[in-house]
Amino acid sequence: MPDIIGKENYKAWLDPKTEITEVQKLLFPYPSEQMEFYPVSIIVNSPTNDASECIQPVKLEESK
């Protein structure tokens, strides 16, 4: 499972001088109430598609 790092922790996460014990404290489940999800187009299935349309919400019947 990927880890989602909050903006307030970017500096510590990216700093190679951060002690491993401090980095480990950043590894916890991201709060689900802070996540947003929605269906997107099937164009995301191809790595050749690198466009903003990949993250635009679509109606569920359009995503098939």
Biopython code that builds the backbone (N, CA, C, O; Angstrom):
import numpy as np
from Bio.PDB.StructureBuilder import StructureBuilder

atoms = [
    (1, "MET", "N", (0.849, -1.174, 0.000)),
    (1, "MET", "CA", (0.000, 0.000, 0.000)),
    (1, "MET", "C", (0.898, 1.241, 0.000)),
    (1, "MET", "O", (1.829, 1.340, 0.799)),
    (2, "PRO", "N", (0.613, 2.175, -0.891)),
    (2, "PRO", "CA", (1.417, 3.406, -0.878)),
    (2, "PRO", "C", (1.121, 4.239, 0.359)),
    (2, "PRO", "O", (0.040, 4.151, 0.940)),
    (3, "ASP", "N", (2.075, 5.027, 0.743)),
    (3, "ASP", "CA", (1.880, 5.917, 1.886)),
    (3, "ASP", "C", (1.577, 7.314, 1.358)),
    (3, "ASP", "O", (2.212, 7.777, 0.411)),
    (4, "ILE", "N", (0.619, 7.973, 1.963)),
    (4, "ILE", "CA", (0.275, 9.344, 1.598)),
    (4, "ILE", "C", (0.862, 10.251, 2.671)),
    (4, "ILE", "O", (0.487, 10.176, 3.841)),
    (5, "ILE", "N", (1.774, 11.094, 2.261)),
    (5, "ILE", "CA", (2.449, 11.987, 3.194)),
    (5, "ILE", "C", (1.757, 13.350, 3.157)),
    (5, "ILE", "O", (1.607, 13.943, 2.089)),
    (6, "GLY", "N", (1.342, 13.839, 4.305)),
    (6, "GLY", "CA", (0.711, 15.151, 4.384)),
    (6, "GLY", "C", (1.711, 16.260, 4.079)),
    (6, "GLY", "O", (2.908, 16.114, 4.327)),
    (7, "LYS", "N", (1.218, 17.355, 3.546)),
    (7, "LYS", "CA", (2.082, 18.483, 3.161)),
    (7, "LYS", "C", (2.960, 18.951, 4.310)),
    (7, "LYS", "O", (4.101, 19.361, 4.098)),
    (8, "GLU", "N", (2.437, 18.894, 5.509)),
    (8, "GLU", "CA", (3.204, 19.351, 6.670)),
    (8, "GLU", "C", (4.421, 18.462, 6.946)),
    (8, "GLU", "O", (5.298, 18.849, 7.719)),
    (9, "ASN", "N", (4.486, 17.276, 6.325)),
    (9, "ASN", "CA", (5.601, 16.349, 6.561)),
    (9, "ASN", "C", (6.517, 16.183, 5.355)),
    (9, "ASN", "O", (7.464, 15.398, 5.408)),
    (10, "TYR", "N", (6.254, 16.909, 4.266)),
    (10, "TYR", "CA", (7.080, 16.775, 3.064)),
    (10, "TYR", "C", (8.558, 16.981, 3.351)),
    (10, "TYR", "O", (9.391, 16.184, 2.919)),
    (11, "LYS", "N", (8.888, 18.032, 4.069)),
    (11, "LYS", "CA", (10.295, 18.374, 4.306)),
    (11, "LYS", "C", (11.019, 17.234, 5.024)),
    (11, "LYS", "O", (12.101, 16.826, 4.602)),
    (12, "ALA", "N", (10.434, 16.724, 6.097)),
    (12, "ALA", "CA", (11.060, 15.628, 6.843)),
    (12, "ALA", "C", (11.164, 14.377, 5.986)),
    (12, "ALA", "O", (12.178, 13.680, 6.033)),
    (13, "TRP", "N", (10.131, 14.082, 5.202)),
    (13, "TRP", "CA", (10.118, 12.887, 4.365)),
    (13, "TRP", "C", (11.217, 12.933, 3.307)),
    (13, "TRP", "O", (11.851, 11.916, 3.024)),
    (14, "LEU", "N", (11.442, 14.099, 2.726)),
    (14, "LEU", "CA", (12.398, 14.234, 1.627)),
    (14, "LEU", "C", (13.827, 14.523, 2.082)),
    (14, "LEU", "O", (14.765, 14.388, 1.295)),
    (15, "ASP", "N", (13.998, 14.912, 3.320)),
    (15, "ASP", "CA", (15.326, 15.258, 3.821)),
    (15, "ASP", "C", (16.111, 13.986, 4.167)),
    (15, "ASP", "O", (15.727, 13.255, 5.081)),
    (16, "PRO", "N", (17.205, 13.717, 3.444)),
    (16, "PRO", "CA", (17.982, 12.496, 3.726)),
    (16, "PRO", "C", (18.617, 12.497, 5.118)),
    (16, "PRO", "O", (19.083, 11.454, 5.576)),
    (17, "LYS", "N", (18.645, 13.632, 5.792)),
    (17, "LYS", "CA", (19.225, 13.706, 7.134)),
    (17, "LYS", "C", (18.217, 13.341, 8.227)),
    (17, "LYS", "O", (18.592, 13.200, 9.391)),
    (18, "THR", "N", (16.944, 13.188, 7.861)),
    (18, "THR", "CA", (15.928, 12.822, 8.847)),
    (18, "THR", "C", (16.207, 11.418, 9.361)),
    (18, "THR", "O", (16.374, 10.484, 8.577)),
    (19, "GLU", "N", (16.254, 11.274, 10.662)),
    (19, "GLU", "CA", (16.506, 9.973, 11.281)),
    (19, "GLU", "C", (15.406, 8.986, 10.904)),
    (19, "GLU", "O", (14.241, 9.362, 10.770)),
    (20, "ILE", "N", (15.782, 7.730, 10.738)),
    (20, "ILE", "CA", (14.834, 6.699, 10.335)),
    (20, "ILE", "C", (13.673, 6.572, 11.327)),
    (20, "ILE", "O", (12.541, 6.301, 10.924)),
    (21, "THR", "N", (13.945, 6.763, 12.601)),
    (21, "THR", "CA", (12.861, 6.675, 13.593)),
    (21, "THR", "C", (11.832, 7.787, 13.383)),
    (21, "THR", "O", (10.646, 7.587, 13.644)),
    (22, "GLU", "N", (12.275, 8.948, 12.917)),
    (22, "GLU", "CA", (11.354, 10.052, 12.629)),
    (22, "GLU", "C", (10.561, 9.775, 11.349)),
    (22, "GLU", "O", (9.374, 10.087, 11.263)),
    (23, "VAL", "N", (11.228, 9.192, 10.368)),
    (23, "VAL", "CA", (10.553, 8.837, 9.124)),
    (23, "VAL", "C", (9.477, 7.785, 9.394)),
    (23, "VAL", "O", (8.374, 7.866, 8.852)),
    (24, "GLN", "N", (9.792, 6.816, 10.217)),
    (24, "GLN", "CA", (8.836, 5.754, 10.530)),
    (24, "GLN", "C", (7.570, 6.303, 11.187)),
    (24, "GLN", "O", (6.496, 5.720, 11.040)),
    (25, "LYS", "N", (7.683, 7.394, 11.894)),
    (25, "LYS", "CA", (6.514, 8.008, 12.526)),
    (25, "LYS", "C", (5.546, 8.583, 11.492)),
    (25, "LYS", "O", (4.383, 8.844, 11.799)),
    (26, "LEU", "N", (6.035, 8.777, 10.268)),
    (26, "LEU", "CA", (5.192, 9.323, 9.209)),
    (26, "LEU", "C", (4.405, 8.237, 8.482)),
    (26, "LEU", "O", (3.549, 8.537, 7.650)),
    (27, "LEU", "N", (4.692, 6.991, 8.795)),
    (27, "LEU", "CA", (4.048, 5.862, 8.121)),
    (27, "LEU", "C", (2.839, 5.390, 8.916)),
    (27, "LEU", "O", (2.952, 4.545, 9.804)),
    (28, "PHE", "N", (1.698, 5.943, 8.587)),
    (28, "PHE", "CA", (0.444, 5.569, 9.238)),
    (28, "PHE", "C", (-0.679, 5.736, 8.227)),
    (28, "PHE", "O", (-0.530, 6.482, 7.259)),
    (29, "PRO", "N", (-1.797, 5.056, 8.433)),
    (29, "PRO", "CA", (-2.903, 5.181, 7.475)),
    (29, "PRO", "C", (-3.391, 6.620, 7.364)),
    (29, "PRO", "O", (-3.571, 7.311, 8.367)),
    (30, "TYR", "N", (-3.601, 7.052, 6.136)),
    (30, "TYR", "CA", (-4.114, 8.398, 5.886)),
    (30, "TYR", "C", (-5.593, 8.410, 6.269)),
    (30, "TYR", "O", (-6.309, 7.463, 5.945)),
    (31, "PRO", "N", (-6.062, 9.435, 6.938)),
    (31, "PRO", "CA", (-7.465, 9.478, 7.372)),
    (31, "PRO", "C", (-8.438, 9.431, 6.181)),
    (31, "PRO", "O", (-8.362, 10.263, 5.276)),
    (32, "SER", "N", (-9.323, 8.480, 6.193)),
    (32, "SER", "CA", (-10.255, 8.318, 5.067)),
    (32, "SER", "C", (-11.148, 9.543, 4.874)),
    (32, "SER", "O", (-11.556, 9.835, 3.750)),
    (33, "GLU", "N", (-11.453, 10.257, 5.947)),
    (33, "GLU", "CA", (-12.309, 11.435, 5.804)),
    (33, "GLU", "C", (-11.601, 12.573, 5.061)),
    (33, "GLU", "O", (-12.248, 13.535, 4.648)),
    (34, "GLN", "N", (-10.294, 12.474, 4.889)),
    (34, "GLN", "CA", (-9.550, 13.490, 4.141)),
    (34, "GLN", "C", (-9.336, 13.092, 2.681)),
    (34, "GLN", "O", (-8.790, 13.868, 1.897)),
    (35, "MET", "N", (-9.769, 11.877, 2.316)),
    (35, "MET", "CA", (-9.617, 11.404, 0.941)),
    (35, "MET", "C", (-10.848, 11.745, 0.118)),
    (35, "MET", "O", (-11.954, 11.889, 0.640)),
    (36, "GLU", "N", (-10.626, 11.870, -1.167)),
    (36, "GLU", "CA", (-11.703, 12.087, -2.116)),
    (36, "GLU", "C", (-11.555, 11.054, -3.218)),
    (36, "GLU", "O", (-10.446, 10.807, -3.692)),
    (37, "PHE", "N", (-12.660, 10.449, -3.631)),
    (37, "PHE", "CA", (-12.572, 9.504, -4.729)),
    (37, "PHE", "C", (-13.797, 9.652, -5.629)),
    (37, "PHE", "O", (-14.871, 10.062, -5.189)),
    (38, "TYR", "N", (-13.604, 9.307, -6.892)),
    (38, "TYR", "CA", (-14.654, 9.415, -7.893)),
    (38, "TYR", "C", (-14.225, 8.620, -9.117)),
    (38, "TYR", "O", (-13.031, 8.401, -9.324)),
    (39, "PRO", "N", (-15.185, 8.183, -9.934)),
    (39, "PRO", "CA", (-14.821, 7.432, -11.141)),
    (39, "PRO", "C", (-14.125, 8.343, -12.156)),
    (39, "PRO", "O", (-14.429, 9.532, -12.263)),
    (40, "VAL", "N", (-13.194, 7.756, -12.887)),
    (40, "VAL", "CA", (-12.481, 8.469, -13.950)),
    (40, "VAL", "C", (-12.561, 7.642, -15.232)),
    (40, "VAL", "O", (-12.953, 6.475, -15.209)),
    (41, "SER", "N", (-12.193, 8.245, -16.315)),
    (41, "SER", "CA", (-12.238, 7.602, -17.623)),
    (41, "SER", "C", (-11.265, 6.422, -17.691)),
    (41, "SER", "O", (-10.270, 6.380, -16.967)),
    (42, "ILE", "N", (-11.568, 5.475, -18.563)),
    (42, "ILE", "CA", (-10.676, 4.328, -18.751)),
    (42, "ILE", "C", (-9.375, 4.717, -19.452)),
    (42, "ILE", "O", (-8.483, 3.881, -19.594)),
    (43, "ILE", "N", (-9.253, 5.962, -19.889)),
    (43, "ILE", "CA", (-7.989, 6.371, -20.518)),
    (43, "ILE", "C", (-6.825, 6.292, -19.527)),
    (43, "ILE", "O", (-5.665, 6.292, -19.939)),
    (44, "VAL", "N", (-7.121, 6.225, -18.233)),
    (44, "VAL", "CA", (-6.040, 6.096, -17.245)),
    (44, "VAL", "C", (-5.357, 4.736, -17.337)),
    (44, "VAL", "O", (-4.283, 4.547, -16.764)),
    (45, "ASN", "N", (-5.960, 3.787, -18.047)),
    (45, "ASN", "CA", (-5.402, 2.443, -18.141)),
    (45, "ASN", "C", (-4.189, 2.343, -19.053)),
    (45, "ASN", "O", (-3.517, 1.312, -19.080)),
    (46, "SER", "N", (-3.908, 3.387, -19.786)),
    (46, "SER", "CA", (-2.748, 3.368, -20.680)),
    (46, "SER", "C", (-1.716, 4.388, -20.212)),
    (46, "SER", "O", (-2.037, 5.566, -20.056)),
    (47, "PRO", "N", (-0.484, 3.949, -19.987)),
    (47, "PRO", "CA", (0.551, 4.885, -19.542)),
    (47, "PRO", "C", (0.914, 5.932, -20.592)),
    (47, "PRO", "O", (1.589, 6.912, -20.278)),
    (48, "THR", "N", (0.475, 5.736, -21.835)),
    (48, "THR", "CA", (0.755, 6.744, -22.869)),
    (48, "THR", "C", (-0.146, 7.958, -22.729)),
    (48, "THR", "O", (0.128, 9.006, -23.314)),
    (49, "ASN", "N", (-1.215, 7.826, -21.961)),
    (49, "ASN", "CA", (-2.117, 8.952, -21.738)),
    (49, "ASN", "C", (-1.655, 9.736, -20.521)),
    (49, "ASN", "O", (-1.828, 9.298, -19.384)),
    (50, "ASP", "N", (-1.072, 10.887, -20.771)),
    (50, "ASP", "CA", (-0.585, 11.755, -19.707)),
    (50, "ASP", "C", (-1.255, 13.114, -19.885)),
    (50, "ASP", "O", (-0.648, 14.072, -20.362)),
    (51, "ALA", "N", (-2.532, 13.166, -19.485)),
    (51, "ALA", "CA", (-3.315, 14.373, -19.711)),
    (51, "ALA", "C", (-4.220, 14.621, -18.515)),
    (51, "ALA", "O", (-4.480, 13.717, -17.721)),
    (52, "SER", "N", (-4.690, 15.836, -18.398)),
    (52, "SER", "CA", (-5.569, 16.187, -17.277)),
    (52, "SER", "C", (-6.872, 15.396, -17.314)),
    (52, "SER", "O", (-7.524, 15.232, -16.283)),
    (53, "GLU", "N", (-7.260, 14.905, -18.491)),
    (53, "GLU", "CA", (-8.481, 14.097, -18.600)),
    (53, "GLU", "C", (-8.400, 12.823, -17.756)),
    (53, "GLU", "O", (-9.429, 12.254, -17.390)),
    (54, "CYS", "N", (-7.200, 12.383, -17.452)),
    (54, "CYS", "CA", (-7.025, 11.166, -16.644)),
    (54, "CYS", "C", (-7.580, 11.317, -15.228)),
    (54, "CYS", "O", (-7.924, 10.322, -14.590)),
    (55, "ILE", "N", (-7.669, 12.533, -14.742)),
    (55, "ILE", "CA", (-8.135, 12.731, -13.365)),
    (55, "ILE", "C", (-9.464, 13.469, -13.284)),
    (55, "ILE", "O", (-9.907, 13.829, -12.193)),
    (56, "GLN", "N", (-10.105, 13.697, -14.434)),
    (56, "GLN", "CA", (-11.387, 14.382, -14.444)),
    (56, "GLN", "C", (-12.502, 13.409, -14.076)),
    (56, "GLN", "O", (-12.545, 12.299, -14.606)),
    (57, "PRO", "N", (-13.392, 13.798, -13.190)),
    (57, "PRO", "CA", (-14.518, 12.923, -12.847)),
    (57, "PRO", "C", (-15.421, 12.679, -14.059)),
    (57, "PRO", "O", (-15.632, 13.563, -14.890)),
    (58, "VAL", "N", (-15.938, 11.474, -14.131)),
    (58, "VAL", "CA", (-16.907, 11.129, -15.194)),
    (58, "VAL", "C", (-18.113, 10.477, -14.536)),
    (58, "VAL", "O", (-18.031, 9.985, -13.410)),
    (59, "LYS", "N", (-19.238, 10.478, -15.254)),
    (59, "LYS", "CA", (-20.403, 9.747, -14.769)),
    (59, "LYS", "C", (-20.080, 8.273, -14.882)),
    (59, "LYS", "O", (-19.377, 7.860, -15.804)),
    (60, "LEU", "N", (-20.574, 7.489, -13.973)),
    (60, "LEU", "CA", (-20.217, 6.078, -13.893)),
    (60, "LEU", "C", (-20.450, 5.346, -15.207)),
    (60, "LEU", "O", (-19.616, 4.523, -15.584)),
    (61, "GLU", "N", (-21.526, 5.600, -15.913)),
    (61, "GLU", "CA", (-21.784, 4.891, -17.163)),
    (61, "GLU", "C", (-20.762, 5.270, -18.247)),
    (61, "GLU", "O", (-20.574, 4.503, -19.191)),
    (62, "GLU", "N", (-20.100, 6.425, -18.138)),
    (62, "GLU", "CA", (-19.085, 6.845, -19.109)),
    (62, "GLU", "C", (-17.745, 6.170, -18.861)),
    (62, "GLU", "O", (-16.910, 6.128, -19.765)),
    (63, "SER", "N", (-17.515, 5.646, -17.678)),
    (63, "SER", "CA", (-16.202, 5.104, -17.348)),
    (63, "SER", "C", (-16.033, 3.666, -17.804)),
    (63, "SER", "O", (-14.966, 3.084, -17.609)),
    (64, "LYS", "N", (-17.043, 3.088, -18.399)),
    (64, "LYS", "CA", (-16.982, 1.676, -18.861)),
    (64, "LYS", "C", (-16.186, 1.563, -20.130)),
    (64, "LYS", "O", (-16.026, 0.465, -20.663)),
]
sb = StructureBuilder()
sb.init_structure("model")
sb.init_model(0)
sb.init_chain("A")
sb.init_seg("    ")
for serial, (resi, resn, name, xyz) in enumerate(atoms, 1):
    if name == "N":
        sb.init_residue(resn, " ", resi, " ")
    sb.init_atom(name, np.array(xyz, "f"), 0.0, 1.0, " ", f" {name:<3s}", serial, name[0])
structure = sb.get_structure()
